[in-house]
Amino acid sequence: MEKRRVSSGIAELDRLLGNLFIGDNVLWYEEAGSFSSTFCLCFINETLQAGKPLIYVTFDRSPKNLVSYLGPLAESQKLTILDCFTNGKGDRSDVFNKFYEKDGAMWPYQVIKVNEPADAGQVAEAMYGLHATLSGDVHFIIDSLTGMQSLWGEESVLDFYVRTCPRLYELDTIAYWLIERGAHSGKLKANINKVAQVVIDLAVRRGSSSLKIIKAEKRQCKHLNEQHAFSAEETGIVFASQKPPIATFDLGARIKDIRLKQGLSQRQLADLIGVTPSTISQVEKNTIYPSLPALFRLAESLSVDPATLFRETGSDRGALIYPAATRSPISIPRFSREVVEAERLLSPDSDLPAEIILIRIQPGKKLPGHFSARKGKEFGYLVSGCLELKINGRSETLAPGDTVLLPRDTPERWLNPSTDNVAELLWIIFP
């Protein structure tokens, strides 16, 4: 007959594991700071919410400490605490026995003290005797095998475990067994792993908690031996796979996009900054990341505000007005600003595919070549002044209001023949 599925109280763990089944003995290897207690709380809450009885067998916590840890869950009539601590690791101390001086009839929870927890047989008797008084599938938290070993020794722990697990399986229970990973021999761990239906390892790696499913018997688990990062939050356990991906910013691509809009090659940008073209290539591929001073030099060489390097293309798409004061000058390789100046009319954050710039050629100055290195169609409108250009060996003159279209050809020379007036040319470069 097919075993019934039961939730661990953590939906993502159920998915990774393929659910718990009635009869499962679940072995939890825990490490300090790995939040095993939170996994237990989720399972306890799920059990009690479903109206199932739960027995918490404690070797490592005093009843008072356990009640405090459980909080409101301790008030459930479905919970029973089997205290193997007070007369065990608690050494029968009055400090712990004071817990029992309260009027038992007033407790909203049931606590049963095992008289001789150092006797593994008496602990087993207490567990089975209590189970016989309960109905339905009973769930157990057994905390912990490490606490048992301090009372019984390793051989007795192994004997108790290999005898108890099969019996709990036949009794249609689900049991969580907790064990400190580094506190036991390899022999013990190998043997108990064989008996358990489910084995889960909790670890802390580089400050982050992770879960690995080592064994998941008789179920189709596709995630064996995978590391799954998680965190303990107010809502319980949250796996990294459940969180929305963190948006990453591609700085290299942003720098490349602005460089291309400027019509600069990697070598030209490298010359402006004073680095090698290989460095620019590595920056654009995010193989290396520029230092803060280098970022400022990059921004200066690209004629943009440093903040522009960290904004996505198109972030200014809602803007309607670009004040003149916000425009940035553009460096034109090979030509000094005493000869020609250029100014971008739209923000680099605009998603407009064309680059729109204003070119100012100083009086009497000549450009032995084109001011743009972009490959694509170009369109110009002379706003003021006068310009001569030489293209394909032929000289042409532009007066204010004239336009020029360059589908493929590149001017061989620009000249401002005036000795008094600056020539202003509105220039549009298409991709």
C-alpha positions as CSV (number, residue, x, y, z in Angstrom):
1,M,0.0,0.0,0.0
2,E,1.3,3.4,-0.9
3,K,2.5,5.5,2.0
4,R,0.8,8.8,2.6
5,R,2.7,12.1,1.9
6,V,3.2,14.6,4.7
7,S,4.5,18.1,4.5
8,S,7.7,19.2,6.3
9,G,6.0,22.6,6.8
10,I,8.4,24.1,4.2
11,A,7.0,24.0,0.7
12,E,10.4,24.3,-1.1
13,L,11.9,21.5,1.0
14,D,8.9,19.3,0.1
15,R,9.6,20.0,-3.6
16,L,13.3,19.3,-3.4
17,L,12.8,16.2,-1.3
18,G,9.7,14.9,-3.0
19,N,7.7,15.2,0.3
20,L,7.9,13.2,3.5
21,F,6.1,9.9,3.8
22,I,4.5,8.3,6.8
23,G,7.1,5.9,8.2
24,D,10.1,8.2,7.4
25,N,13.0,8.4,9.8
26,V,14.6,11.7,8.9
27,L,18.3,12.2,10.0
28,W,19.4,15.8,10.3
29,Y,23.1,16.5,10.4
30,E,23.4,19.9,12.0
31,E,26.2,22.4,12.4
32,A,26.4,25.4,14.7
33,G,24.4,28.2,13.2
34,S,22.7,26.0,10.5
35,F,19.2,26.7,11.8
36,S,18.2,23.1,12.3
37,S,15.9,24.3,15.1
38,T,13.9,26.4,12.6
39,F,13.3,23.3,10.4
40,C,12.1,21.5,13.5
41,L,9.7,24.4,14.4
42,C,8.3,24.4,10.9
43,F,7.6,20.6,11.1
44,I,6.1,20.9,14.6
45,N,3.8,23.8,13.5
46,E,2.7,21.8,10.5
47,T,2.0,18.7,12.6
48,L,0.0,20.5,15.3
49,Q,-1.9,22.6,12.7
50,A,-3.0,19.3,11.1
51,G,-4.2,18.0,14.5
52,K,-1.5,15.3,14.7
53,P,0.1,14.3,18.0
54,L,3.8,15.2,18.4
55,I,6.3,13.8,20.9
56,Y,9.4,15.9,21.6
57,V,12.1,13.7,23.1
58,T,14.7,16.0,24.6
59,F,18.2,15.0,25.8
60,D,19.8,18.4,25.3
61,R,17.2,21.0,26.5
62,S,15.6,21.4,29.9
63,P,11.8,21.5,29.9
64,K,11.8,25.2,30.7
65,N,14.2,25.9,27.9
66,L,12.2,23.8,25.5
67,V,8.9,25.4,26.4
68,S,10.5,28.8,25.8
69,Y,11.9,27.7,22.4
70,L,8.5,26.3,21.3
71,G,6.7,29.5,22.3
72,P,2.9,29.3,21.6
73,L,3.4,25.8,20.1
74,A,4.0,24.5,23.6
75,E,0.4,25.3,24.5
76,S,-1.0,22.7,22.1
77,Q,-2.8,19.8,23.7
78,K,-1.3,17.6,20.9
79,L,2.2,18.1,22.2
80,T,4.0,15.9,24.7
81,I,7.5,16.5,26.0
82,L,9.5,13.5,27.0
83,D,12.1,14.9,29.4
84,C,15.4,12.8,29.2
85,F,17.4,15.9,30.2
86,T,16.5,16.6,33.9
87,N,17.7,13.2,35.2
88,G,20.3,12.9,32.4
89,K,22.6,15.8,31.4
90,G,20.8,17.9,34.1
91,D,22.2,15.6,36.8
92,R,18.9,15.6,38.7
93,S,19.7,19.2,39.8
94,D,17.1,21.1,41.8
95,V,17.5,23.9,39.4
96,F,15.8,21.8,36.7
97,N,13.4,19.9,39.0
98,K,11.8,23.2,40.1
99,F,10.0,23.1,36.8
100,Y,7.9,20.2,38.2
101,E,6.9,22.1,41.3
102,K,4.1,23.8,39.5
103,D,0.6,22.3,39.6
104,G,0.6,19.9,36.7
105,A,-3.1,20.3,36.1
106,M,-2.5,23.9,35.2
107,W,0.0,23.2,32.4
108,P,-1.4,23.6,28.9
109,Y,1.3,21.1,27.8
110,Q,2.2,17.6,29.0
111,V,5.7,16.9,30.2
112,I,6.8,13.4,31.2
113,K,10.1,13.0,33.1
114,V,12.0,9.8,32.4
115,N,13.4,8.5,35.7
116,E,16.5,6.8,34.3
117,P,17.4,8.3,30.9
118,A,20.9,6.7,31.2
119,D,19.1,3.4,30.5
120,A,18.4,3.2,26.8
121,G,15.8,0.5,27.5
122,Q,13.8,2.8,29.7
123,V,13.8,5.6,27.2
124,A,12.5,3.2,24.5
125,E,9.8,2.0,26.9
126,A,8.7,5.5,27.6
127,M,8.5,6.4,23.9
128,Y,6.5,3.3,22.9
129,G,4.3,3.5,26.0
130,L,3.4,7.1,25.2
131,H,2.8,6.3,21.5
132,A,0.3,3.6,22.5
133,T,-1.9,6.2,24.2
134,L,-2.1,8.3,21.1
135,S,-4.1,7.8,17.9
136,G,-3.3,8.4,14.3
137,D,0.1,8.9,12.8
138,V,2.4,10.3,15.6
139,H,5.3,12.5,14.8
140,F,8.6,12.6,16.8
141,I,11.4,15.1,17.3
142,I,14.3,13.3,18.9
143,D,16.9,15.8,20.1
144,S,19.5,14.4,19.9
145,L,21.7,11.4,19.1
146,T,24.6,13.5,20.3
147,G,22.9,14.0,23.7
148,M,22.3,10.3,23.9
149,Q,25.9,9.5,23.3
150,S,27.0,11.6,26.3
151,L,24.9,9.3,28.4
152,W,25.2,5.9,26.8
153,G,28.3,5.9,24.6
154,E,28.5,5.3,20.9
155,E,27.7,1.6,20.7
156,S,24.5,2.0,22.8
157,V,23.4,4.9,20.6
158,L,23.9,2.8,17.5
159,D,22.1,-0.1,19.0
160,F,19.1,2.1,20.1
161,Y,18.9,3.7,16.8
162,V,19.0,0.6,14.6
163,R,16.3,-1.0,16.8
164,T,14.1,2.1,17.1
165,C,14.0,3.3,13.5
166,P,12.4,0.1,12.0
167,R,9.8,0.0,14.9
168,L,8.8,3.6,14.3
169,Y,8.5,2.9,10.6
170,E,6.1,0.0,11.3
171,L,4.1,2.2,13.7
172,D,3.5,4.7,10.9
173,T,5.3,7.6,12.6
174,I,7.5,10.3,11.2
175,A,10.6,11.0,13.3
176,Y,13.2,13.8,13.0
177,W,16.5,12.6,14.5
178,L,19.1,15.4,15.2
179,I,22.8,14.8,15.3
180,E,25.8,17.1,15.4
181,R,27.9,16.3,12.4
182,G,31.3,16.6,13.9
183,A,30.6,14.9,17.2
184,H,30.5,11.2,16.0
185,S,32.7,8.7,14.4
186,G,32.5,7.8,10.7
187,K,31.4,4.3,11.6
188,L,28.4,5.5,13.5
189,K,27.4,7.9,10.8
190,A,27.7,5.3,8.1
191,N,25.6,2.8,10.0
192,I,22.8,5.2,10.9
193,N,22.7,6.6,7.3
194,K,21.9,3.1,6.1
195,V,18.9,2.8,8.4
196,A,17.3,6.2,7.8
197,Q,14.8,6.8,5.0
198,V,15.9,10.4,4.6
199,V,19.3,12.0,5.4
200,I,19.8,15.8,5.2
201,D,23.0,17.7,5.9
202,L,22.9,21.3,7.1
203,A,26.1,23.3,6.9
204,V,27.4,26.8,7.1
205,R,29.8,27.7,4.2
206,R,31.4,31.1,4.1
207,G,28.8,32.6,6.4
208,S,25.8,31.2,4.4
209,S,23.6,28.3,5.4
210,S,23.1,25.4,2.9
211,L,21.1,22.2,2.8
212,K,22.1,19.0,1.0
213,I,19.8,15.9,0.6
214,I,22.1,12.9,1.0
215,K,19.5,10.2,0.9
216,A,15.8,10.1,-0.1
217,E,14.6,6.5,-0.1
218,K,11.7,5.3,-2.3
219,R,11.0,8.7,-4.0
220,Q,12.1,10.4,-7.1
221,C,14.4,13.0,-5.8
222,K,16.3,14.9,-8.5
223,H,18.3,17.0,-6.1
224,L,20.5,14.5,-4.2
225,N,23.9,15.9,-3.1
226,E,23.1,19.4,-4.4
227,Q,23.8,22.4,-2.2
228,H,20.8,24.6,-1.7
229,A,21.4,27.9,0.0
230,F,18.8,29.1,2.5
231,S,18.2,31.7,5.2
232,A,16.0,31.6,8.4
233,E,13.6,34.6,8.2
234,E,10.5,35.7,10.1
235,T,8.4,33.6,7.7
236,G,10.5,30.5,8.4
237,I,13.1,28.9,6.0
238,V,13.5,30.7,2.7
239,F,15.6,29.1,0.0
240,A,17.7,31.2,-2.4
241,S,15.8,29.5,-5.3
242,Q,12.5,31.1,-4.0
243,K,13.9,34.6,-4.0
244,P,13.6,36.8,-7.1
245,P,16.9,37.1,-8.9
246,I,18.9,40.2,-7.9
247,A,19.1,42.5,-10.8
248,T,22.7,42.8,-12.0
249,F,24.1,45.9,-13.7
250,D,26.4,45.3,-16.7
251,L,29.0,48.1,-16.3
252,G,31.1,46.8,-19.2
253,A,28.2,46.8,-21.6
254,R,27.2,50.3,-20.4
255,I,30.7,51.7,-21.1
256,K,30.8,50.0,-24.5
257,D,27.4,51.5,-25.4
258,I,28.5,55.0,-24.5
259,R,31.9,54.5,-26.3
260,L,30.2,53.4,-29.5
261,K,27.7,56.3,-29.4
262,Q,30.8,58.6,-29.1
263,G,32.2,56.9,-32.2
264,L,35.3,55.9,-30.4
265,S,37.3,52.8,-30.9
266,Q,38.7,50.9,-27.9
267,R,42.2,52.2,-28.9
268,Q,41.0,55.8,-29.1
269,L,39.4,55.5,-25.6
270,A,42.5,53.8,-24.3
271,D,44.7,56.7,-25.6
272,L,42.4,59.3,-24.0
273,I,42.6,57.5,-20.6
274,G,46.2,56.4,-20.8
275,V,45.8,52.7,-20.7
276,T,46.1,49.9,-23.3
277,P,43.3,48.8,-25.6
278,S,43.4,45.4,-23.9
279,T,42.4,47.1,-20.7
280,I,39.4,48.7,-22.3
281,S,38.4,45.3,-23.8
282,Q,38.7,43.6,-20.4
283,V,36.6,46.3,-18.7
284,E,33.9,46.0,-21.3
285,K,33.8,42.3,-20.9
286,N,33.6,42.7,-17.1
287,T,36.8,40.6,-16.8
288,I,38.3,43.4,-14.7
289,Y,36.6,46.3,-12.8
290,P,38.0,49.8,-12.9
291,S,39.0,51.5,-9.7
292,L,37.1,54.6,-8.5
293,P,39.8,57.0,-10.0
294,A,39.7,55.0,-13.2
295,L,35.9,55.3,-13.4
296,F,36.2,59.1,-13.2
297,R,38.8,59.1,-15.9
298,L,36.5,56.9,-18.1
299,A,33.6,59.3,-17.5
300,E,35.7,62.3,-18.3
301,S,37.1,60.7,-21.5
302,L,33.6,59.7,-22.6
303,S,32.3,63.2,-21.8
304,V,29.6,62.0,-19.4
305,D,28.8,62.5,-15.7
306,P,30.2,59.5,-13.7
307,A,26.7,58.6,-12.6
308,T,25.8,58.0,-16.2
309,L,28.0,55.0,-16.3
310,F,25.6,53.3,-13.7
311,R,22.3,54.1,-15.4
312,E,20.6,51.7,-17.8
313,T,20.2,52.9,-21.4
314,G,16.7,54.3,-21.8
315,S,16.4,55.4,-18.2
316,D,15.6,59.0,-19.4
317,R,13.0,57.8,-22.0
318,G,10.3,59.8,-20.1
319,A,12.2,63.1,-20.3
320,L,10.7,65.8,-22.6
321,I,13.1,68.7,-22.0
322,Y,16.9,68.5,-21.9
323,P,18.1,71.9,-20.5
324,A,21.2,73.3,-22.2
325,A,23.0,73.4,-18.9
326,T,22.8,69.6,-18.6
327,R,24.5,68.9,-21.9
328,S,28.0,67.5,-21.8
329,P,30.9,68.1,-24.2
330,I,32.3,65.3,-26.3
331,S,36.0,64.6,-26.9
332,I,36.8,64.3,-30.6
333,P,40.0,62.2,-31.1
334,R,42.8,63.7,-33.2
335,F,41.4,67.3,-32.9
336,S,41.9,69.7,-30.1
337,R,39.1,71.9,-28.7
338,E,40.9,75.0,-30.1
339,V,39.9,73.6,-33.5
340,V,36.5,71.9,-33.0
341,E,34.1,71.3,-30.1
342,A,31.2,68.9,-29.9
343,E,28.3,68.7,-27.6
344,R,25.7,65.9,-27.1
345,L,22.2,67.3,-27.3
346,L,20.5,64.3,-25.7
347,S,21.4,62.4,-22.6
348,P,23.3,59.1,-23.2
349,D,20.5,57.5,-21.1
350,S,18.1,58.2,-24.0
351,D,17.1,55.1,-25.9
352,L,17.0,57.0,-29.2
353,P,19.1,55.0,-31.6
354,A,20.6,58.0,-33.3
355,E,23.3,60.2,-31.8
356,I,22.5,63.9,-32.0
357,I,25.4,66.3,-31.5
358,L,26.2,70.0,-32.1
359,I,29.6,70.6,-33.9
360,R,31.3,74.0,-33.5
361,I,34.3,74.6,-35.8
362,Q,36.3,77.6,-34.8
363,P,37.0,80.5,-37.2
364,G,39.6,79.8,-39.8
365,K,40.2,76.2,-38.6
366,K,40.6,73.1,-40.8
367,L,39.9,69.5,-39.9
368,P,42.0,67.2,-42.1
369,G,39.5,64.3,-41.8
370,H,36.0,63.6,-40.5
371,F,35.0,64.4,-36.9
372,S,33.1,61.2,-36.5
373,A,34.5,57.7,-36.7
374,R,31.0,56.0,-36.7
375,K,30.1,53.7,-39.5
376,G,26.6,54.4,-40.7
377,K,24.4,57.1,-42.3
378,E,25.0,60.6,-41.2
379,F,22.9,63.8,-41.6
380,G,23.9,67.4,-41.0
381,Y,22.2,70.8,-40.9
382,L,24.3,74.0,-40.8
383,V,22.8,76.2,-38.1
384,S,25.1,79.2,-38.5
385,G,28.3,80.3,-40.2
386,C,29.8,78.8,-43.3
387,L,31.6,75.5,-44.0
388,E,33.5,73.9,-46.8
389,L,33.9,70.1,-47.1
390,K,35.9,68.0,-49.4
391,I,34.4,64.6,-50.3
392,N,35.5,62.2,-53.0
393,G,38.0,64.9,-54.2
394,R,35.2,67.5,-54.7
395,S,34.8,70.6,-52.6
396,E,31.3,71.7,-51.5
397,T,30.2,74.8,-49.6
398,L,27.4,74.9,-47.0
399,A,25.5,78.0,-46.1
400,P,23.1,78.4,-43.1
401,G,20.1,76.1,-43.5
402,D,21.8,73.7,-45.9
403,T,21.8,70.1,-45.2
404,V,24.2,67.2,-46.0
405,L,23.5,63.5,-46.1
406,L,26.4,61.0,-46.0
407,P,25.0,57.5,-46.8
408,R,28.5,55.9,-47.0
409,D,31.1,58.4,-47.9
410,T,33.4,60.1,-45.4
411,P,34.5,63.8,-45.8
412,E,38.3,64.2,-46.4
413,R,38.3,67.7,-44.9
414,W,36.2,70.3,-43.1
415,L,37.0,74.0,-43.2
416,N,35.5,77.1,-41.6
417,P,36.6,79.8,-44.1
418,S,35.4,82.7,-41.9
419,T,37.9,84.5,-39.8
420,D,35.3,85.8,-37.4
421,N,32.4,83.4,-37.0
422,V,32.1,80.0,-35.5
423,A,30.3,77.5,-37.7
424,E,27.6,75.5,-35.9
425,L,26.6,72.2,-37.5
426,L,23.8,70.0,-36.1
427,W,24.9,66.4,-36.8
428,I,22.9,63.2,-36.5
429,I,24.6,59.8,-36.7
430,F,22.4,56.7,-37.3
431,P,23.5,53.2,-36.3
